[in-house]
Amino acid sequence: MRGTIPVRPSNGVHLLAAYQADHGRVVAQAAVGSKTNEIGAAPALLEQLDLTGMVVTGDAMQAQRQLSRQVVEAGGD
């Protein structure tokens, strides 16, 4: 993301994104804190989305029971 890395050395901003493949666009993003990982940011990201009837995929890091429950309770698969 342009402008997130200051002039001095830095890691910039770590974002977790929800990508809608059939439209080819990012539909939501959540910042990943410096003291956590994507597992901590995923619930907030999912809360931003209407998951009714949607199939949600993620990599191995997102293969968490609580995230799966959150998707199903929101009407997704």
mmCIF file as gemmi writes it, N, C-alpha and C atoms, coordinates in Angstrom:
data_model
loop_
_atom_site.group_PDB
_atom_site.id
_atom_site.type_symbol
_atom_site.label_atom_id
_atom_site.label_alt_id
_atom_site.label_comp_id
_atom_site.label_asym_id
_atom_site.label_entity_id
_atom_site.label_seq_id
_atom_site.pdbx_PDB_ins_code
_atom_site.Cartn_x
_atom_site.Cartn_y
_atom_site.Cartn_z
_atom_site.occupancy
_atom_site.B_iso_or_equiv
_atom_site.pdbx_formal_charge
_atom_site.auth_seq_id
_atom_site.auth_asym_id
_atom_site.pdbx_PDB_model_num
ATOM 1 N N . MET Axp A 1 ? 0.846 -1.162 0 1 0 ? 1 A 1
ATOM 2 C CA . MET Axp A 1 ? 0 0 0 1 0 ? 1 A 1
ATOM 3 C C . MET Axp A 1 ? 0.894 1.227 0 1 0 ? 1 A 1
ATOM 4 N N . ARG Axp A 2 ? 0.745 2.053 -0.977 1 0 ? 2 A 1
ATOM 5 C CA . ARG Axp A 2 ? 1.605 3.211 -1.152 1 0 ? 2 A 1
ATOM 6 C C . ARG Axp A 2 ? 1.52 4.162 0.037 1 0 ? 2 A 1
ATOM 7 N N . GLY Axp A 3 ? 2.678 4.622 0.467 1 0 ? 3 A 1
ATOM 8 C CA . GLY Axp A 3 ? 2.737 5.602 1.536 1 0 ? 3 A 1
ATOM 9 C C . GLY Axp A 3 ? 2.715 5.037 2.941 1 0 ? 3 A 1
ATOM 10 N N . THR Axp A 4 ? 2.736 3.729 3.095 1 0 ? 4 A 1
ATOM 11 C CA . THR Axp A 4 ? 2.67 3.156 4.44 1 0 ? 4 A 1
ATOM 12 C C . THR Axp A 4 ? 4.044 2.944 5.05 1 0 ? 4 A 1
ATOM 13 N N . ILE Axp A 5 ? 5.095 3.028 4.245 1 0 ? 5 A 1
ATOM 14 C CA . ILE Axp A 5 ? 6.447 2.823 4.759 1 0 ? 5 A 1
ATOM 15 C C . ILE Axp A 5 ? 7.146 4.178 4.819 1 0 ? 5 A 1
ATOM 16 N N . PRO Axp A 6 ? 7.486 4.634 6.024 1 0 ? 6 A 1
ATOM 17 C CA . PRO Axp A 6 ? 8.163 5.926 6.146 1 0 ? 6 A 1
ATOM 18 C C . PRO Axp A 6 ? 9.555 5.889 5.528 1 0 ? 6 A 1
ATOM 19 N N . VAL Axp A 7 ? 10.191 7.039 5.457 1 0 ? 7 A 1
ATOM 20 C CA . VAL Axp A 7 ? 11.519 7.157 4.853 1 0 ? 7 A 1
ATOM 21 C C . VAL Axp A 7 ? 12.52 6.272 5.584 1 0 ? 7 A 1
ATOM 22 N N . ARG Axp A 8 ? 12.428 6.207 6.884 1 0 ? 8 A 1
ATOM 23 C CA . ARG Axp A 8 ? 13.36 5.36 7.64 1 0 ? 8 A 1
ATOM 24 C C . ARG Axp A 8 ? 12.936 3.886 7.493 1 0 ? 8 A 1
ATOM 25 N N . PRO Axp A 9 ? 13.828 2.946 7.77 1 0 ? 9 A 1
ATOM 26 C CA . PRO Axp A 9 ? 13.48 1.523 7.623 1 0 ? 9 A 1
ATOM 27 C C . PRO Axp A 9 ? 12.27 1.14 8.48 1 0 ? 9 A 1
ATOM 28 N N . SER Axp A 10 ? 11.369 0.398 7.892 1 0 ? 10 A 1
ATOM 29 C CA . SER Axp A 10 ? 10.155 -0.026 8.567 1 0 ? 10 A 1
ATOM 30 C C . SER Axp A 10 ? 9.551 -1.211 7.832 1 0 ? 10 A 1
ATOM 31 N N . ASN Axp A 11 ? 8.632 -1.898 8.477 1 0 ? 11 A 1
ATOM 32 C CA . ASN Axp A 11 ? 7.92 -2.997 7.843 1 0 ? 11 A 1
ATOM 33 C C . ASN Axp A 11 ? 6.635 -2.545 7.179 1 0 ? 11 A 1
ATOM 34 N N . GLY Axp A 12 ? 6.247 -1.289 7.344 1 0 ? 12 A 1
ATOM 35 C CA . GLY Axp A 12 ? 5.016 -0.811 6.748 1 0 ? 12 A 1
ATOM 36 C C . GLY Axp A 12 ? 3.796 -1.337 7.489 1 0 ? 12 A 1
ATOM 37 N N . VAL Axp A 13 ? 2.654 -1.344 6.816 1 0 ? 13 A 1
ATOM 38 C CA . VAL Axp A 13 ? 1.393 -1.769 7.401 1 0 ? 13 A 1
ATOM 39 C C . VAL Axp A 13 ? 1.052 -3.159 6.872 1 0 ? 13 A 1
ATOM 40 N N . HIS Axp A 14 ? 0.74 -4.07 7.775 1 0 ? 14 A 1
ATOM 41 C CA . HIS Axp A 14 ? 0.354 -5.434 7.405 1 0 ? 14 A 1
ATOM 42 C C . HIS Axp A 14 ? -1.168 -5.479 7.371 1 0 ? 14 A 1
ATOM 43 N N . LEU Axp A 15 ? -1.746 -5.768 6.219 1 0 ? 15 A 1
ATOM 44 C CA . LEU Axp A 15 ? -3.191 -5.825 6.061 1 0 ? 15 A 1
ATOM 45 C C . LEU Axp A 15 ? -3.639 -7.225 5.665 1 0 ? 15 A 1
ATOM 46 N N . LEU Axp A 16 ? -4.79 -7.626 6.191 1 0 ? 16 A 1
ATOM 47 C CA . LEU Axp A 16 ? -5.467 -8.856 5.783 1 0 ? 16 A 1
ATOM 48 C C . LEU Axp A 16 ? -6.641 -8.419 4.919 1 0 ? 16 A 1
ATOM 49 N N . ALA Axp A 17 ? -6.772 -8.986 3.743 1 0 ? 17 A 1
ATOM 50 C CA . ALA Axp A 17 ? -7.796 -8.544 2.803 1 0 ? 17 A 1
ATOM 51 C C . ALA Axp A 17 ? -8.769 -9.662 2.464 1 0 ? 17 A 1
ATOM 52 N N . ALA Axp A 18 ? -10.012 -9.261 2.211 1 0 ? 18 A 1
ATOM 53 C CA . ALA Axp A 18 ? -11.032 -10.162 1.68 1 0 ? 18 A 1
ATOM 54 C C . ALA Axp A 18 ? -11.16 -9.829 0.196 1 0 ? 18 A 1
ATOM 55 N N . TYR Axp A 19 ? -10.95 -10.82 -0.633 1 0 ? 19 A 1
ATOM 56 C CA . TYR Axp A 19 ? -10.93 -10.649 -2.082 1 0 ? 19 A 1
ATOM 57 C C . TYR Axp A 19 ? -12.12 -11.367 -2.688 1 0 ? 19 A 1
ATOM 58 N N . GLN Axp A 20 ? -12.904 -10.679 -3.481 1 0 ? 20 A 1
ATOM 59 C CA . GLN Axp A 20 ? -14.051 -11.283 -4.161 1 0 ? 20 A 1
ATOM 60 C C . GLN Axp A 20 ? -13.601 -11.663 -5.567 1 0 ? 20 A 1
ATOM 61 N N . ALA Axp A 21 ? -13.327 -12.944 -5.756 1 0 ? 21 A 1
ATOM 62 C CA . ALA Axp A 21 ? -12.71 -13.424 -6.993 1 0 ? 21 A 1
ATOM 63 C C . ALA Axp A 21 ? -13.559 -13.175 -8.235 1 0 ? 21 A 1
ATOM 64 N N . ASP Axp A 22 ? -14.88 -13.349 -8.133 1 0 ? 22 A 1
ATOM 65 C CA . ASP Axp A 22 ? -15.709 -13.186 -9.33 1 0 ? 22 A 1
ATOM 66 C C . ASP Axp A 22 ? -15.782 -11.739 -9.811 1 0 ? 22 A 1
ATOM 67 N N . HIS Axp A 23 ? -15.437 -10.791 -8.942 1 0 ? 23 A 1
ATOM 68 C CA . HIS Axp A 23 ? -15.396 -9.382 -9.336 1 0 ? 23 A 1
ATOM 69 C C . HIS Axp A 23 ? -13.965 -8.851 -9.448 1 0 ? 23 A 1
ATOM 70 N N . GLY Axp A 24 ? -13.001 -9.659 -9 1 0 ? 24 A 1
ATOM 71 C CA . GLY Axp A 24 ? -11.599 -9.265 -9.094 1 0 ? 24 A 1
ATOM 72 C C . GLY Axp A 24 ? -11.249 -8.05 -8.264 1 0 ? 24 A 1
ATOM 73 N N . ARG Axp A 25 ? -11.785 -7.971 -7.031 1 0 ? 25 A 1
ATOM 74 C CA . ARG Axp A 25 ? -11.51 -6.796 -6.215 1 0 ? 25 A 1
ATOM 75 C C . ARG Axp A 25 ? -11.431 -7.154 -4.729 1 0 ? 25 A 1
ATOM 76 N N . VAL Axp A 26 ? -10.729 -6.312 -3.997 1 0 ? 26 A 1
ATOM 77 C CA . VAL Axp A 26 ? -10.678 -6.408 -2.546 1 0 ? 26 A 1
ATOM 78 C C . VAL Axp A 26 ? -11.915 -5.706 -2.017 1 0 ? 26 A 1
ATOM 79 N N . VAL Axp A 27 ? -12.694 -6.396 -1.173 1 0 ? 27 A 1
ATOM 80 C CA . VAL Axp A 27 ? -13.946 -5.831 -0.665 1 0 ? 27 A 1
ATOM 81 C C . VAL Axp A 27 ? -13.842 -5.359 0.788 1 0 ? 27 A 1
ATOM 82 N N . ALA Axp A 28 ? -12.805 -5.763 1.499 1 0 ? 28 A 1
ATOM 83 C CA . ALA Axp A 28 ? -12.604 -5.309 2.875 1 0 ? 28 A 1
ATOM 84 C C . ALA Axp A 28 ? -11.163 -5.599 3.285 1 0 ? 28 A 1
ATOM 85 N N . GLN Axp A 29 ? -10.681 -4.817 4.248 1 0 ? 29 A 1
ATOM 86 C CA . GLN Axp A 29 ? -9.349 -5.016 4.784 1 0 ? 29 A 1
ATOM 87 C C . GLN Axp A 29 ? -9.379 -4.796 6.284 1 0 ? 29 A 1
ATOM 88 N N . ALA Axp A 30 ? -8.47 -5.461 6.979 1 0 ? 30 A 1
ATOM 89 C CA . ALA Axp A 30 ? -8.293 -5.262 8.414 1 0 ? 30 A 1
ATOM 90 C C . ALA Axp A 30 ? -6.799 -5.217 8.694 1 0 ? 30 A 1
ATOM 91 N N . ALA Axp A 31 ? -6.397 -4.277 9.527 1 0 ? 31 A 1
ATOM 92 C CA . ALA Axp A 31 ? -4.986 -4.164 9.903 1 0 ? 31 A 1
ATOM 93 C C . ALA Axp A 31 ? -4.61 -5.303 10.841 1 0 ? 31 A 1
ATOM 94 N N . VAL Axp A 32 ? -3.414 -5.833 10.647 1 0 ? 32 A 1
ATOM 95 C CA . VAL Axp A 32 ? -2.869 -6.869 11.515 1 0 ? 32 A 1
ATOM 96 C C . VAL Axp A 32 ? -1.895 -6.179 12.456 1 0 ? 32 A 1
ATOM 97 N N . GLY Axp A 33 ? -2.156 -6.247 13.742 1 0 ? 33 A 1
ATOM 98 C CA . GLY Axp A 33 ? -1.307 -5.58 14.724 1 0 ? 33 A 1
ATOM 99 C C . GLY Axp A 33 ? 0.108 -6.117 14.74 1 0 ? 33 A 1
ATOM 100 N N . SER Axp A 34 ? 1.028 -5.3 15.226 1 0 ? 34 A 1
ATOM 101 C CA . SER Axp A 34 ? 2.439 -5.697 15.246 1 0 ? 34 A 1
ATOM 102 C C . SER Axp A 34 ? 2.72 -6.809 16.25 1 0 ? 34 A 1
ATOM 103 N N . LYS Axp A 35 ? 1.853 -6.991 17.23 1 0 ? 35 A 1
ATOM 104 C CA . LYS Axp A 35 ? 2.063 -8.024 18.249 1 0 ? 35 A 1
ATOM 105 C C . LYS Axp A 35 ? 1.154 -9.236 18.047 1 0 ? 35 A 1
ATOM 106 N N . THR Axp A 36 ? 0.59 -9.385 16.84 1 0 ? 36 A 1
ATOM 107 C CA . THR Axp A 36 ? -0.318 -10.496 16.57 1 0 ? 36 A 1
ATOM 108 C C . THR Axp A 36 ? -0.055 -11.016 15.157 1 0 ? 36 A 1
ATOM 109 N N . ASN Axp A 37 ? -0.969 -11.846 14.662 1 0 ? 37 A 1
ATOM 110 C CA . ASN Axp A 37 ? -0.869 -12.331 13.286 1 0 ? 37 A 1
ATOM 111 C C . ASN Axp A 37 ? -2.252 -12.257 12.639 1 0 ? 37 A 1
ATOM 112 N N . GLU Axp A 38 ? -2.414 -12.84 11.474 1 0 ? 38 A 1
ATOM 113 C CA . GLU Axp A 38 ? -3.673 -12.754 10.735 1 0 ? 38 A 1
ATOM 114 C C . GLU Axp A 38 ? -4.843 -13.425 11.457 1 0 ? 38 A 1
ATOM 115 N N . ILE Axp A 39 ? -4.569 -14.399 12.308 1 0 ? 39 A 1
ATOM 116 C CA . ILE Axp A 39 ? -5.64 -15.07 13.059 1 0 ? 39 A 1
ATOM 117 C C . ILE Axp A 39 ? -6.377 -14.056 13.931 1 0 ? 39 A 1
ATOM 118 N N . GLY Axp A 40 ? -5.658 -13.128 14.511 1 0 ? 40 A 1
ATOM 119 C CA . GLY Axp A 40 ? -6.276 -12.115 15.351 1 0 ? 40 A 1
ATOM 120 C C . GLY Axp A 40 ? -7.073 -11.091 14.577 1 0 ? 40 A 1
ATOM 121 N N . ALA Axp A 41 ? -6.717 -10.825 13.33 1 0 ? 41 A 1
ATOM 122 C CA . ALA Axp A 41 ? -7.404 -9.827 12.512 1 0 ? 41 A 1
ATOM 123 C C . ALA Axp A 41 ? -8.579 -10.409 11.737 1 0 ? 41 A 1
ATOM 124 N N . ALA Axp A 42 ? -8.584 -11.699 11.51 1 0 ? 42 A 1
ATOM 125 C CA . ALA Axp A 42 ? -9.61 -12.333 10.67 1 0 ? 42 A 1
ATOM 126 C C . ALA Axp A 42 ? -11.036 -12.148 11.186 1 0 ? 42 A 1
ATOM 127 N N . PRO Axp A 43 ? -11.321 -12.295 12.489 1 0 ? 43 A 1
ATOM 128 C CA . PRO Axp A 43 ? -12.704 -12.1 12.946 1 0 ? 43 A 1
ATOM 129 C C . PRO Axp A 43 ? -13.242 -10.704 12.627 1 0 ? 43 A 1
ATOM 130 N N . ALA Axp A 44 ? -12.44 -9.679 12.819 1 0 ? 44 A 1
ATOM 131 C CA . ALA Axp A 44 ? -12.875 -8.313 12.515 1 0 ? 44 A 1
ATOM 132 C C . ALA Axp A 44 ? -13.111 -8.131 11.018 1 0 ? 44 A 1
ATOM 133 N N . LEU Axp A 45 ? -12.284 -8.761 10.211 1 0 ? 45 A 1
ATOM 134 C CA . LEU Axp A 45 ? -12.46 -8.682 8.765 1 0 ? 45 A 1
ATOM 135 C C . LEU Axp A 45 ? -13.767 -9.345 8.355 1 0 ? 45 A 1
ATOM 136 N N . LEU Axp A 46 ? -14.036 -10.536 8.883 1 0 ? 46 A 1
ATOM 137 C CA . LEU Axp A 46 ? -15.26 -11.253 8.54 1 0 ? 46 A 1
ATOM 138 C C . LEU Axp A 46 ? -16.511 -10.496 8.979 1 0 ? 46 A 1
ATOM 139 N N . GLU Axp A 47 ? -16.43 -9.781 10.103 1 0 ? 47 A 1
ATOM 140 C CA . GLU Axp A 47 ? -17.577 -9.009 10.591 1 0 ? 47 A 1
ATOM 141 C C . GLU Axp A 47 ? -17.98 -7.898 9.632 1 0 ? 47 A 1
ATOM 142 N N . GLN Axp A 48 ? -17.061 -7.44 8.807 1 0 ? 48 A 1
ATOM 143 C CA . GLN Axp A 48 ? -17.346 -6.373 7.847 1 0 ? 48 A 1
ATOM 144 C C . GLN Axp A 48 ? -18.147 -6.861 6.64 1 0 ? 48 A 1
ATOM 145 N N . LEU Axp A 49 ? -18.257 -8.168 6.473 1 0 ? 49 A 1
ATOM 146 C CA . LEU Axp A 49 ? -18.794 -8.742 5.249 1 0 ? 49 A 1
ATOM 147 C C . LEU Axp A 49 ? -20.165 -9.383 5.439 1 0 ? 49 A 1
ATOM 148 N N . ASP Axp A 50 ? -20.982 -9.328 4.403 1 0 ? 50 A 1
ATOM 149 C CA . ASP Axp A 50 ? -22.222 -10.097 4.364 1 0 ? 50 A 1
ATOM 150 C C . ASP Axp A 50 ? -21.855 -11.451 3.756 1 0 ? 50 A 1
ATOM 151 N N . LEU Axp A 51 ? -21.816 -12.47 4.575 1 0 ? 51 A 1
ATOM 152 C CA . LEU Axp A 51 ? -21.365 -13.792 4.133 1 0 ? 51 A 1
ATOM 153 C C . LEU Axp A 51 ? -22.506 -14.703 3.708 1 0 ? 51 A 1
ATOM 154 N N . THR Axp A 52 ? -23.723 -14.205 3.702 1 0 ? 52 A 1
ATOM 155 C CA . THR Axp A 52 ? -24.882 -15.018 3.355 1 0 ? 52 A 1
ATOM 156 C C . THR Axp A 52 ? -24.698 -15.654 1.978 1 0 ? 52 A 1
ATOM 157 N N . GLY Axp A 53 ? -24.681 -16.985 1.944 1 0 ? 53 A 1
ATOM 158 C CA . GLY Axp A 53 ? -24.553 -17.715 0.692 1 0 ? 53 A 1
ATOM 159 C C . GLY Axp A 53 ? -23.168 -17.692 0.063 1 0 ? 53 A 1
ATOM 160 N N . MET Axp A 54 ? -22.174 -17.141 0.755 1 0 ? 54 A 1
ATOM 161 C CA . MET Axp A 54 ? -20.818 -17.039 0.215 1 0 ? 54 A 1
ATOM 162 C C . MET Axp A 54 ? -19.965 -18.233 0.631 1 0 ? 54 A 1
ATOM 163 N N . VAL Axp A 55 ? -19.052 -18.618 -0.235 1 0 ? 55 A 1
ATOM 164 C CA . VAL Axp A 55 ? -18.042 -19.613 0.093 1 0 ? 55 A 1
ATOM 165 C C . VAL Axp A 55 ? -16.793 -18.838 0.474 1 0 ? 55 A 1
ATOM 166 N N . VAL Axp A 56 ? -16.307 -19.073 1.674 1 0 ? 56 A 1
ATOM 167 C CA . VAL Axp A 56 ? -15.142 -18.355 2.186 1 0 ? 56 A 1
ATOM 168 C C . VAL Axp A 56 ? -13.95 -19.3 2.189 1 0 ? 56 A 1
ATOM 169 N N . THR Axp A 57 ? -12.858 -18.873 1.597 1 0 ? 57 A 1
ATOM 170 C CA . THR Axp A 57 ? -11.64 -19.681 1.586 1 0 ? 57 A 1
ATOM 171 C C . THR Axp A 57 ? -10.508 -18.885 2.217 1 0 ? 57 A 1
ATOM 172 N N . GLY Axp A 58 ? -9.527 -19.59 2.704 1 0 ? 58 A 1
ATOM 173 C CA . GLY Axp A 58 ? -8.347 -18.967 3.288 1 0 ? 58 A 1
ATOM 174 C C . GLY Axp A 58 ? -7.206 -19.952 3.25 1 0 ? 58 A 1
ATOM 175 N N . ASP Axp A 59 ? -6.028 -19.479 3.628 1 0 ? 59 A 1
ATOM 176 C CA . ASP Axp A 59 ? -4.9 -20.402 3.657 1 0 ? 59 A 1
ATOM 177 C C . ASP Axp A 59 ? -4.902 -21.176 4.982 1 0 ? 59 A 1
ATOM 178 N N . ALA Axp A 60 ? -3.887 -21.958 5.212 1 0 ? 60 A 1
ATOM 179 C CA . ALA Axp A 60 ? -3.839 -22.831 6.385 1 0 ? 60 A 1
ATOM 180 C C . ALA Axp A 60 ? -3.947 -22.056 7.693 1 0 ? 60 A 1
ATOM 181 N N . MET Axp A 61 ? -3.442 -20.843 7.739 1 0 ? 61 A 1
ATOM 182 C CA . MET Axp A 61 ? -3.509 -20.054 8.966 1 0 ? 61 A 1
ATOM 183 C C . MET Axp A 61 ? -4.956 -19.75 9.367 1 0 ? 61 A 1
ATOM 184 N N . GLN Axp A 62 ? -5.847 -19.655 8.409 1 0 ? 62 A 1
ATOM 185 C CA . GLN Axp A 62 ? -7.251 -19.365 8.704 1 0 ? 62 A 1
ATOM 186 C C . GLN Axp A 62 ? -8.08 -20.621 8.988 1 0 ? 62 A 1
ATOM 187 N N . ALA Axp A 63 ? -7.458 -21.766 9.022 1 0 ? 63 A 1
ATOM 188 C CA . ALA Axp A 63 ? -8.167 -23.018 9.31 1 0 ? 63 A 1
ATOM 189 C C . ALA Axp A 63 ? -8.338 -23.161 10.822 1 0 ? 63 A 1
ATOM 190 N N . GLN Axp A 64 ? -9.158 -22.284 11.387 1 0 ? 64 A 1
ATOM 191 C CA . GLN Axp A 64 ? -9.413 -22.233 12.823 1 0 ? 64 A 1
ATOM 192 C C . GLN Axp A 64 ? -10.887 -22.519 13.081 1 0 ? 64 A 1
ATOM 193 N N . ARG Axp A 65 ? -11.182 -23.302 14.109 1 0 ? 65 A 1
ATOM 194 C CA . ARG Axp A 65 ? -12.58 -23.643 14.419 1 0 ? 65 A 1
ATOM 195 C C . ARG Axp A 65 ? -13.445 -22.404 14.621 1 0 ? 65 A 1
ATOM 196 N N . GLN Axp A 66 ? -12.946 -21.438 15.39 1 0 ? 66 A 1
ATOM 197 C CA . GLN Axp A 66 ? -13.757 -20.262 15.695 1 0 ? 66 A 1
ATOM 198 C C . GLN Axp A 66 ? -14.043 -19.457 14.43 1 0 ? 66 A 1
ATOM 199 N N . LEU Axp A 67 ? -13.091 -19.355 13.533 1 0 ? 67 A 1
ATOM 200 C CA . LEU Axp A 67 ? -13.343 -18.646 12.277 1 0 ? 67 A 1
ATOM 201 C C . LEU Axp A 67 ? -14.368 -19.385 11.439 1 0 ? 67 A 1
ATOM 202 N N . SER Axp A 68 ? -14.284 -20.706 11.425 1 0 ? 68 A 1
ATOM 203 C CA . SER Axp A 68 ? -15.266 -21.504 10.683 1 0 ? 68 A 1
ATOM 204 C C . SER Axp A 68 ? -16.66 -21.317 11.265 1 0 ? 68 A 1
ATOM 205 N N . ARG Axp A 69 ? -16.753 -21.319 12.592 1 0 ? 69 A 1
ATOM 206 C CA . ARG Axp A 69 ? -18.057 -21.08 13.238 1 0 ? 69 A 1
ATOM 207 C C . ARG Axp A 69 ? -18.604 -19.7 12.87 1 0 ? 69 A 1
ATOM 208 N N . GLN Axp A 70 ? -17.741 -18.71 12.88 1 0 ? 70 A 1
ATOM 209 C CA . GLN Axp A 70 ? -18.156 -17.346 12.562 1 0 ? 70 A 1
ATOM 210 C C . GLN Axp A 70 ? -18.728 -17.273 11.143 1 0 ? 70 A 1
ATOM 211 N N . VAL Axp A 71 ? -18.076 -17.935 10.197 1 0 ? 71 A 1
ATOM 212 C CA . VAL Axp A 71 ? -18.555 -17.94 8.812 1 0 ? 71 A 1
ATOM 213 C C . VAL Axp A 71 ? -19.917 -18.622 8.72 1 0 ? 71 A 1
ATOM 214 N N . VAL Axp A 72 ? -20.057 -19.789 9.33 1 0 ? 72 A 1
ATOM 215 C CA . VAL Axp A 72 ? -21.313 -20.529 9.269 1 0 ? 72 A 1
ATOM 216 C C . VAL Axp A 72 ? -22.441 -19.764 9.961 1 0 ? 72 A 1
ATOM 217 N N . GLU Axp A 73 ? -22.166 -19.189 11.112 1 0 ? 73 A 1
ATOM 218 C CA . GLU Axp A 73 ? -23.188 -18.413 11.833 1 0 ? 73 A 1
ATOM 219 C C . GLU Axp A 73 ? -23.613 -17.165 11.049 1 0 ? 73 A 1
ATOM 220 N N . ALA Axp A 74 ? -22.745 -16.665 10.173 1 0 ? 74 A 1
ATOM 221 C CA . ALA Axp A 74 ? -23.067 -15.51 9.345 1 0 ? 74 A 1
ATOM 222 C C . ALA Axp A 74 ? -23.748 -15.917 8.028 1 0 ? 74 A 1
ATOM 223 N N . GLY Axp A 75 ? -24.011 -17.231 7.861 1 0 ? 75 A 1
ATOM 224 C CA . GLY Axp A 75 ? -24.717 -17.702 6.68 1 0 ? 75 A 1
ATOM 225 C C . GLY Axp A 75 ? -23.839 -18.129 5.529 1 0 ? 75 A 1
ATOM 226 N N . GLY Axp A 76 ? -22.532 -18.212 5.771 1 0 ? 76 A 1
ATOM 227 C CA . GLY Axp A 76 ? -21.609 -18.619 4.704 1 0 ? 76 A 1
ATOM 228 C C . GLY Axp A 76 ? -21.209 -20.064 4.819 1 0 ? 76 A 1
ATOM 229 N N . ASP Axp A 77 ? -20.385 -20.484 3.892 1 0 ? 77 A 1
ATOM 230 C CA . ASP Axp A 77 ? -19.826 -21.835 3.876 1 0 ? 77 A 1
ATOM 231 C C . ASP Axp A 77 ? -18.319 -21.762 3.793 1 0 ? 77 A 1
